[in-house]
Amino acid sequence: QVQLVESGGGLVQAGGSLRLSCAASGAFFSGSAFSMYDMGWYRQAPGRQRDLVASITGGGSTNYADSVKGRFTISRDNSKNTVYLQMNSLKPEDTAVYYCNAHYRLLNFWGQGTQVTVSS
């Protein structure tokens, strides 16, 4: 069974910080398999589509949405099968459910999401 479990969401004031974690487990991530996956964080606000926030390849290359560049940092620890999203200088418009995604060739997995709410 494949699991992507997000944690670290919550309520924070504008200007604050949160660190999201996504731990991967299951047969498809066993051994060194996790390191081959491209990992991503997406977010979805009410009434809006799910958009990419940040991604990191198996080789460590990163990509960010323009709206979060300079504020968010994605990283991964392959020894722990975990990807992180450090979010600084949070804004009310960052409020959304944040989802973890793992992608490798035809394999594509999603976590259940974690709520991030930024108050003004």
Salt bridges, closest charged atoms under 4 A:
ASP66 OD1 - LYS69 NZ 3.13
ASP94 OD1 - ARG43 NH1 2.91
ASP94 OD2 - ARG71 NH1 2.77
